[in-house]
Amino acid sequence: MHDAIIVEHLGKKFRRYQTTQANTFKGALADRGWRKREEPFWALRNVTFRIAAGKALGIIGRNGMGKSTLLRLLGGVGKPDEGKIELSSSRIGALLDLGFGFHPDMTGRESVFFTGVISGQTRQEVGRQFESIVEFADIGEFIDAPTRTYSSGMKMRLAFAVAVHIDPDILLIDEILSVGDNTFTGKCLERIHRFKAQGVTIVIVSHSMDPILYLCDEAILLDKGHVVAHGDPNSVVEQYAAMEPKETRRRTPVAAAGTITSSGIELQPNINRFGTFEMEVRSVRVLDRQGNPINEIQSGDGLRFEIGYEAHQQIDSPIFCVIITHENGTVYHCTRTAGAGLDLSKVEGRGQITLEYDRLEFAQGLYYLDVSIYEKGWGYKYDFHVHAYSFRIHASSEELGIIRPPHRWAMSNS
Amino acid sequence: MVARKEKSVLEQRKGIGNWFAKRTLEYAWDLVCELVVRDFKTKYKRSLLGVAWALLVPLSMLFVFQFVFKVVMNVETPRFNSFVFTGLLVYSWFSTSLVQSASAITGNANLIVRPGFPVGALPIVMVTINLINFLIALPVLLLFLVLDDIALNDTIVFLPVLLLPQFLLTLSLAYLVATMNVLFRDTTHLLGMVLSLLMFLSPIFYEARRVPEEYLLFYNLNPLVHLLEAYRLLLLGGTIPDLGPLSVLVGLSMGLLALTYKLFSRMSHRFIEEL
């Protein structure tokens, strides 16, 4: 299998204009007066990787760590200051900035041709795909209306439809999967999956880990312009997650008051509670399915967690996450609201989130609960209670194992 | 799908570049067309007079010149309307192309950040848009010729021979100003100044023969002098202009074009950073 993309020792620097004056008069003279001094800033440095044809690579990292710069350079926009990029094909499709190229006065039909042509296709090639584009965008008779009459969702669907009909050998995707409604995102993912099956090489930059885990064969983690991890997506995402507590700790206020939880454990900042506290977990109640507070169940019983929260300001799309951990440290279940279909787009003030398990068929033992609220891009936590709640599961002492699937013994004499 | 890709690789290897060359040309044509058409559509779609503006601007200039030179200053120029209108149309194609090219990169940031977008097409688009404006106004020029009792003969088919050198000359300078304006934003001011000076240093509303002998050496360095002379010879005089100087102009323009295009391409990677 040949390499579709080869990146070697790639470096890109930007000039940052500074108006700071020279420290000494002598220094200023040496600099020929007080003028703006350029301080180079390396957005990417020593980035090396290869992608085999037909594989998908995910690029993750916090904001401003060089992800989009790397994607742009791969697309031939801008020139590296160091190292080189080699692409096996010039048919590059790009799913970036969807819909920004549309002029409000042009109709959908005109925009399809315009966008197709500026993306590298001839009019004839766009024309051949036209019906299919309109069908994919699901836009109906609006195709002949000016795009200023479109909703933002329609614009995005149309732009995506044009972009995916380019038939590229290499496809660059920036963040687009984190916008739009669920059905549309699903359709996009499905289409990208098909590209992959056809042998298209894909590079995805994403804030959300799901497409990386779902689509990619490999991932790289960028931090301050350097590749700090490269390999299997699961392990890279894990490393990214491991970097996250550092960021949260950095942001945790030092003097936040300790409180006692419903499980009788004291919450202390930077010991078992972390976060920026713009949004807080106020209470967590462990209930049976009838709503009575409990602290122990039989394996196979249902269980309900009620999480009371308070957002001190309007928070955009926070993510609630609950992790159930056995006393021996094994994570039994981790679930989050992302993708659960709740409307958390604008959260403010107090409220409650409920997580209900129909049956918890775990082995017996003491279980701890971690409850957290993440910033929408998983960048840091607003609040994180570590092992602050607990409950016990009872099961027959004749059983061993980590889970307890429903089962029965039977005997028959033949 | 796979089979088709293999075939295209094979074609590349065998060097059957024909299809590729044809596609490249077809693509370049489509790209320029789309960009030009978008410009016209979006510029005139919501304006009341629409394309008529392409005419109104030079016509209004003509009336002001008529007032200043015929009424106030009493300058005798034979067939004044035809003479000045020719000069105005030719000059406004030249100057408007350059003004628009100066902001071609800075004003189309959303296009140039698209992977694979050929930035080099933008100056071509600007010069083409103004060529079309020129052609739209051409019937009105012919009307002026008729009104001035100028007999139109078949030499007019040589007009494209004049359009070519002007296109090349304008384009070569368009690449230069587009590049310069990204690097130094003063370019627009400088360009505005140069273009208004050049309007007076070109024979637009006066005849070149009025320029005193001792200045002619410098005066003739302005390529527009020769272009305008050739246009008038063809349109007003009905004679085919001397192809010698025109070929020299084409040659020089092509040399300049190669130079400025190279500069443009070399600098083009910096466009994205400077925006």
Interface residues (C-beta under 8 A of the other chain):
Chain A: F14 R15 R72 L74 G75 G76 V77 G78 K79 S90 I92 A94 L96 D97 F100 G101 H103 D105 M106 E110 F113 F114 V117 I118 S119 G120 Q121 T122 R123 Q124 D169 L172 Q198 G199
Chain B: M1 V2 K5 R23 E26 Y27 D30 L31 C33 E34 L35 R38 K41 T42 K45 R46 N110 L111 I112 V113 R114 P115 G116 F117 H269 R270 I272 E273
